[in-house]
Amino acid sequence: MNEVFTSLVRVKGDEQHRVISVKSNKQVDRSVFIDFSKVLGRIYVSSPINIGDIICKNILNTGIDIVSTRKIERD
C-alpha cells in the first residue's frame, strides 16, 4: 500500500521552533517508512524555511524528495 510519508525534522538554532513538519513529494510504500524515519532523525535544518523547500533530496536513492510543509521565518 502506498501513502504520502509525513514526519518531523529538527530545527537548529531557533528557540521558537524545535521541529518542522515534512512530507514526501510522492506516494511511497509503507515498508520504507521506518527507514525514512531513521534518515530524517539525523537531519537538522536551519531557518528560514519555506513551504516546499527540499529537506532531503532523493532519500535513500528512491527518487523521492522530502519537502517542508510549513514556513519558518528567521527571527
A tleap script that builds the chain and sets N, CA, C and O, in Angstrom:
source leaprc.protein.ff14SB
mol = sequence {
  NMET ASN GLU VAL PHE THR SER LEU VAL ARG
  VAL LYS GLY ASP GLU GLN HIE ARG VAL ILE
  SER VAL LYS SER ASN LYS GLN VAL ASP ARG
  SER VAL PHE ILE ASP PHE SER LYS VAL LEU
  GLY ARG ILE TYR VAL SER SER PRO ILE ASN
  ILE GLY ASP ILE ILE CYS LYS ASN ILE LEU
  ASN THR GLY ILE ASP ILE VAL SER THR ARG
  LYS ILE GLU ARG CASP
}
set mol.1.N position { 0.845 -1.180 0.000 }
set mol.1.CA position { 0.000 0.000 0.000 }
set mol.1.C position { 0.892 1.245 0.000 }
set mol.1.O position { 1.865 1.316 0.750 }
set mol.2.N position { 0.558 2.215 -0.837 }
set mol.2.CA position { 1.334 3.444 -0.953 }
set mol.2.C position { 0.611 4.611 -0.301 }
set mol.2.O position { -0.608 4.750 -0.402 }
set mol.3.N position { 1.394 5.444 0.370 }
set mol.3.CA position { 0.865 6.643 1.027 }
set mol.3.C position { 1.920 7.731 0.985 }
set mol.3.O position { 3.098 7.459 0.749 }
set mol.4.N position { 1.488 8.974 1.217 }
set mol.4.CA position { 2.437 10.069 1.384 }
set mol.4.C position { 3.047 9.926 2.772 }
set mol.4.O position { 2.327 9.788 3.761 }
set mol.5.N position { 4.374 9.959 2.846 }
set mol.5.CA position { 5.096 9.858 4.111 }
set mol.5.C position { 5.138 11.225 4.778 }
set mol.5.O position { 5.487 12.212 4.131 }
set mol.6.N position { 4.790 11.302 6.056 }
set mol.6.CA position { 4.868 12.555 6.808 }
set mol.6.C position { 5.701 12.329 8.061 }
set mol.6.O position { 5.700 11.242 8.637 }
set mol.7.N position { 6.414 13.379 8.474 }
set mol.7.CA position { 7.258 13.265 9.650 }
set mol.7.C position { 7.625 14.652 10.152 }
set mol.7.O position { 7.080 15.659 9.700 }
set mol.8.N position { 8.564 14.685 11.102 }
set mol.8.CA position { 9.104 15.931 11.642 }
set mol.8.C position { 10.622 15.910 11.512 }
set mol.8.O position { 11.252 14.856 11.595 }
set mol.9.N position { 11.199 17.095 11.305 }
set mol.9.CA position { 12.650 17.252 11.252 }
set mol.9.C position { 13.016 18.342 12.253 }
set mol.9.O position { 12.304 19.337 12.381 }
set mol.10.N position { 14.118 18.155 12.954 }
set mol.10.CA position { 14.539 19.130 13.960 }
set mol.10.C position { 15.088 20.403 13.322 }
set mol.10.O position { 15.740 20.368 12.278 }
set mol.11.N position { 14.805 21.528 13.981 }
set mol.11.CA position { 15.290 22.837 13.530 }
set mol.11.C position { 16.417 23.259 14.466 }
set mol.11.O position { 16.273 23.226 15.688 }
set mol.12.N position { 17.530 23.651 13.877 }
set mol.12.CA position { 18.711 24.029 14.650 }
set mol.12.C position { 18.768 25.542 14.852 }
set mol.12.O position { 18.554 26.311 13.914 }
set mol.13.N position { 19.058 25.958 16.081 }
set mol.13.CA position { 19.308 27.357 16.363 }
set mol.13.C position { 18.091 28.264 16.358 }
set mol.13.O position { 18.225 29.468 16.142 }
set mol.14.N position { 16.913 27.719 16.591 }
set mol.14.CA position { 15.695 28.534 16.638 }
set mol.14.C position { 14.962 28.211 17.934 }
set mol.14.O position { 14.471 27.097 18.115 }
set mol.15.N position { 14.891 29.177 18.824 }
set mol.15.CA position { 14.277 28.945 20.131 }
set mol.15.C position { 12.763 28.760 20.052 }
set mol.15.O position { 12.186 28.057 20.882 }
set mol.16.N position { 12.117 29.373 19.075 }
set mol.16.CA position { 10.655 29.287 18.971 }
set mol.16.C position { 10.178 28.020 18.276 }
set mol.16.O position { 9.077 27.540 18.548 }
set mol.17.N position { 10.997 27.477 17.383 }
set mol.17.CA position { 10.598 26.307 16.604 }
set mol.17.C position { 11.629 25.201 16.789 }
set mol.17.O position { 12.786 25.350 16.396 }
set mol.18.N position { 11.216 24.116 17.377 }
set mol.18.CA position { 12.120 22.982 17.601 }
set mol.18.C position { 12.069 21.980 16.446 }
set mol.18.O position { 13.071 21.336 16.136 }
set mol.19.N position { 10.896 21.849 15.810 }
set mol.19.CA position { 10.721 20.903 14.703 }
set mol.19.C position { 9.898 21.559 13.602 }
set mol.19.O position { 9.206 22.553 13.819 }
set mol.20.N position { 9.995 20.972 12.417 }
set mol.20.CA position { 9.173 21.409 11.291 }
set mol.20.C position { 8.572 20.164 10.643 }
set mol.20.O position { 9.221 19.121 10.576 }
set mol.21.N position { 7.345 20.273 10.172 }
set mol.21.CA position { 6.693 19.138 9.536 }
set mol.21.C position { 7.167 19.008 8.095 }
set mol.21.O position { 7.410 20.000 7.406 }
set mol.22.N position { 7.293 17.751 7.657 }
set mol.22.CA position { 7.749 17.450 6.302 }
set mol.22.C position { 6.895 16.328 5.728 }
set mol.22.O position { 6.206 15.612 6.455 }
set mol.23.N position { 6.957 16.190 4.404 }
set mol.23.CA position { 6.253 15.089 3.740 }
set mol.23.C position { 7.014 14.696 2.483 }
set mol.23.O position { 7.880 15.432 2.010 }
set mol.24.N position { 6.681 13.537 1.953 }
set mol.24.CA position { 7.278 13.091 0.692 }
set mol.24.C position { 6.549 13.769 -0.460 }
set mol.24.O position { 5.364 14.085 -0.359 }
set mol.25.N position { 7.274 13.989 -1.559 }
set mol.25.CA position { 6.643 14.642 -2.706 }
set mol.25.C position { 5.897 13.640 -3.593 }
set mol.25.O position { 5.235 14.033 -4.554 }
set mol.26.N position { 6.004 12.353 -3.272 }
set mol.26.CA position { 5.286 11.296 -3.995 }
set mol.26.C position { 4.809 10.275 -2.980 }
set mol.26.O position { 5.259 10.266 -1.835 }
set mol.27.N position { 3.907 9.427 -3.401 }
set mol.27.CA position { 3.484 8.336 -2.536 }
set mol.27.C position { 4.587 7.288 -2.479 }
set mol.27.O position { 5.271 7.033 -3.469 }
set mol.28.N position { 4.747 6.685 -1.307 }
set mol.28.CA position { 5.777 5.666 -1.112 }
set mol.28.C position { 5.157 4.437 -0.466 }
set mol.28.O position { 4.093 4.509 0.149 }
set mol.29.N position { 5.832 3.323 -0.615 }
set mol.29.CA position { 5.368 2.092 0.008 }
set mol.29.C position { 5.591 2.170 1.518 }
set mol.29.O position { 6.630 2.655 1.967 }
set mol.30.N position { 4.654 1.711 2.276 }
set mol.30.CA position { 4.744 1.808 3.736 }
set mol.30.C position { 5.937 1.038 4.303 }
set mol.30.O position { 6.362 1.309 5.426 }
set mol.31.N position { 6.478 0.093 3.554 }
set mol.31.CA position { 7.600 -0.703 4.051 }
set mol.31.C position { 8.864 0.124 4.258 }
set mol.31.O position { 9.758 -0.307 4.987 }
set mol.32.N position { 8.964 1.299 3.638 }
set mol.32.CA position { 10.164 2.143 3.795 }
set mol.32.C position { 9.971 3.254 4.822 }
set mol.32.O position { 10.891 4.042 5.040 }
set mol.33.N position { 8.824 3.340 5.451 }
set mol.33.CA position { 8.567 4.407 6.423 }
set mol.33.C position { 9.602 4.413 7.557 }
set mol.33.O position { 10.085 5.480 7.937 }
set mol.34.N position { 9.943 3.263 8.092 }
set mol.34.CA position { 10.902 3.203 9.204 }
set mol.34.C position { 12.281 3.650 8.738 }
set mol.34.O position { 12.967 4.381 9.451 }
set mol.35.N position { 12.693 3.221 7.553 }
set mol.35.CA position { 13.996 3.634 7.021 }
set mol.35.C position { 14.038 5.140 6.780 }
set mol.35.O position { 15.037 5.787 7.091 }
set mol.36.N position { 12.973 5.697 6.235 }
set mol.36.CA position { 12.907 7.147 6.037 }
set mol.36.C position { 13.012 7.872 7.376 }
set mol.36.O position { 13.713 8.878 7.489 }
set mol.37.N position { 12.315 7.360 8.389 }
set mol.37.CA position { 12.334 7.990 9.708 }
set mol.37.C position { 13.734 7.983 10.308 }
set mol.37.O position { 14.134 8.955 10.949 }
set mol.38.N position { 14.475 6.914 10.113 }
set mol.38.CA position { 15.850 6.830 10.623 }
set mol.38.C position { 16.738 7.882 9.965 }
set mol.38.O position { 17.554 8.512 10.638 }
set mol.39.N position { 16.587 8.077 8.662 }
set mol.39.CA position { 17.376 9.088 7.961 }
set mol.39.C position { 17.015 10.485 8.462 }
set mol.39.O position { 17.901 11.283 8.768 }
set mol.40.N position { 15.733 10.779 8.545 }
set mol.40.CA position { 15.299 12.116 8.950 }
set mol.40.C position { 15.623 12.410 10.414 }
set mol.40.O position { 15.728 13.574 10.800 }
set mol.41.N position { 15.782 11.375 11.225 }
set mol.41.CA position { 16.150 11.563 12.624 }
set mol.41.C position { 17.548 12.125 12.795 }
set mol.41.O position { 17.878 12.645 13.860 }
set mol.42.N position { 18.377 12.030 11.762 }
set mol.42.CA position { 19.748 12.538 11.817 }
set mol.42.C position { 19.886 13.917 11.184 }
set mol.42.O position { 20.978 14.485 11.169 }
set mol.43.N position { 18.786 14.460 10.662 }
set mol.43.CA position { 18.854 15.730 9.934 }
set mol.43.C position { 18.422 16.894 10.818 }
set mol.43.O position { 17.443 16.807 11.559 }
set mol.44.N position { 19.176 17.982 10.722 }
set mol.44.CA position { 18.809 19.265 11.327 }
set mol.44.C position { 18.730 20.285 10.202 }
set mol.44.O position { 19.567 20.269 9.300 }
set mol.45.N position { 17.748 21.164 10.238 }
set mol.45.CA position { 17.654 22.255 9.267 }
set mol.45.C position { 17.692 23.571 10.025 }
set mol.45.O position { 17.412 23.616 11.223 }
set mol.46.N position { 18.036 24.628 9.328 }
set mol.46.CA position { 18.044 25.947 9.969 }
set mol.46.C position { 17.108 26.877 9.214 }
set mol.46.O position { 16.887 26.722 8.013 }
set mol.47.N position { 16.562 27.848 9.941 }
set mol.47.CA position { 15.620 28.788 9.344 }
set mol.47.C position { 16.394 29.835 8.556 }
set mol.47.O position { 17.574 30.041 8.837 }
set mol.48.N position { 15.790 30.499 7.593 }
set mol.48.CA position { 14.370 30.425 7.211 }
set mol.48.C position { 14.075 29.207 6.327 }
set mol.48.O position { 14.934 28.729 5.585 }
set mol.49.N position { 12.842 28.728 6.429 }
set mol.49.CA position { 12.370 27.593 5.651 }
set mol.49.C position { 11.024 27.974 5.060 }
set mol.49.O position { 10.171 28.532 5.751 }
set mol.50.N position { 10.836 27.675 3.791 }
set mol.50.CA position { 9.564 27.949 3.119 }
set mol.50.C position { 8.835 26.648 2.825 }
set mol.50.O position { 9.444 25.579 2.775 }
set mol.51.N position { 7.544 26.747 2.635 }
set mol.51.CA position { 6.754 25.582 2.236 }
set mol.51.C position { 7.278 25.091 0.892 }
set mol.51.O position { 7.447 25.873 -0.043 }
set mol.52.N position { 7.531 23.798 0.806 }
set mol.52.CA position { 8.019 23.207 -0.436 }
set mol.52.C position { 9.525 23.142 -0.560 }
set mol.52.O position { 10.031 22.561 -1.520 }
set mol.53.N position { 10.269 23.726 0.392 }
set mol.53.CA position { 11.738 23.608 0.366 }
set mol.53.C position { 12.125 22.143 0.502 }
set mol.53.O position { 11.543 21.412 1.303 }
set mol.54.N position { 13.108 21.720 -0.283 }
set mol.54.CA position { 13.567 20.335 -0.213 }
set mol.54.C position { 14.452 20.174 1.017 }
set mol.54.O position { 15.471 20.851 1.154 }
set mol.55.N position { 14.058 19.280 1.901 }
set mol.55.CA position { 14.800 18.999 3.131 }
set mol.55.C position { 15.781 17.857 2.889 }
set mol.55.O position { 16.907 17.892 3.385 }
set mol.56.N position { 15.369 16.862 2.142 }
set mol.56.CA position { 16.226 15.710 1.812 }
set mol.56.C position { 15.914 15.287 0.378 }
set mol.56.O position { 14.818 14.808 0.085 }
set mol.57.N position { 16.883 15.470 -0.505 }
set mol.57.CA position { 16.685 15.150 -1.920 }
set mol.57.C position { 17.029 13.685 -2.169 }
set mol.57.O position { 18.051 13.191 -1.692 }
set mol.58.N position { 16.176 12.998 -2.914 }
set mol.58.CA position { 16.409 11.612 -3.321 }
set mol.58.C position { 16.723 10.721 -2.114 }
set mol.58.O position { 17.746 10.036 -2.091 }
set mol.59.N position { 15.854 10.735 -1.134 }
set mol.59.CA position { 16.089 9.982 0.102 }
set mol.59.C position { 16.265 8.490 -0.192 }
set mol.59.O position { 15.441 7.876 -0.871 }
set mol.60.N position { 17.329 7.933 0.318 }
set mol.60.CA position { 17.687 6.514 0.146 }
set mol.60.C position { 17.667 6.076 -1.324 }
set mol.60.O position { 17.324 4.933 -1.627 }
set mol.61.N position { 18.029 6.970 -2.220 }
set mol.61.CA position { 18.085 6.691 -3.667 }
set mol.61.C position { 16.762 6.155 -4.222 }
set mol.61.O position { 16.750 5.301 -5.108 }
set mol.62.N position { 15.654 6.666 -3.690 }
set mol.62.CA position { 14.336 6.236 -4.146 }
set mol.62.C position { 13.762 7.165 -5.218 }
set mol.62.O position { 12.759 6.842 -5.854 }
set mol.63.N position { 14.406 8.325 -5.415 }
set mol.63.CA position { 13.873 9.318 -6.337 }
set mol.63.C position { 12.810 10.196 -5.700 }
set mol.63.O position { 12.168 10.999 -6.378 }
set mol.64.N position { 12.626 10.040 -4.399 }
set mol.64.CA position { 11.610 10.793 -3.657 }
set mol.64.C position { 12.300 11.881 -2.841 }
set mol.64.O position { 13.316 11.633 -2.191 }
set mol.65.N position { 11.741 13.085 -2.882 }
set mol.65.CA position { 12.255 14.188 -2.089 }
set mol.65.C position { 11.364 14.394 -0.872 }
set mol.65.O position { 10.153 14.183 -0.928 }
set mol.66.N position { 11.986 14.809 0.230 }
set mol.66.CA position { 11.245 15.177 1.437 }
set mol.66.C position { 11.193 16.698 1.471 }
set mol.66.O position { 12.234 17.354 1.448 }
set mol.67.N position { 9.990 17.266 1.524 }
set mol.67.CA position { 9.811 18.717 1.456 }
set mol.67.C position { 9.116 19.233 2.709 }
set mol.67.O position { 8.370 18.509 3.370 }
set mol.68.N position { 9.375 20.501 3.022 }
set mol.68.CA position { 8.748 21.099 4.209 }
set mol.68.C position { 7.289 21.435 3.905 }
set mol.68.O position { 6.925 21.728 2.766 }
set mol.69.N position { 6.470 21.386 4.944 }
set mol.69.CA position { 5.049 21.702 4.792 }
set mol.69.C position { 4.677 22.934 5.601 }
set mol.69.O position { 3.499 23.244 5.778 }
set mol.70.N position { 5.703 23.637 6.094 }
set mol.70.CA position { 5.463 24.796 6.945 }
set mol.70.C position { 6.523 25.854 6.667 }
set mol.70.O position { 7.623 25.542 6.213 }
set mol.71.N position { 6.183 27.093 6.940 }
set mol.71.CA position { 7.110 28.210 6.748 }
set mol.71.C position { 7.611 28.677 8.108 }
set mol.71.O position { 6.825 28.915 9.025 }
set mol.72.N position { 8.923 28.802 8.225 }
set mol.72.CA position { 9.518 29.364 9.444 }
set mol.72.C position { 10.414 30.522 9.013 }
set mol.72.O position { 11.326 30.353 8.204 }
set mol.73.N position { 10.138 31.686 9.562 }
set mol.73.CA position { 10.935 32.864 9.249 }
set mol.73.C position { 12.071 32.990 10.238 }
set mol.73.O position { 11.954 32.548 11.381 }
set mol.74.N position { 13.144 33.574 9.820 }
set mol.74.CA position { 14.272 33.827 10.725 }
set mol.74.C position { 13.937 35.016 11.603 }
set mol.74.O position { 13.422 36.029 11.128 }
set mol.75.N position { 14.232 34.887 12.880 }
set mol.75.CA position { 13.950 35.980 13.816 }
set mol.75.C position { 14.935 37.106 13.644 }
set mol.75.O position { 14.852 38.113 14.348 }
savepdb mol mol.pdb
quit
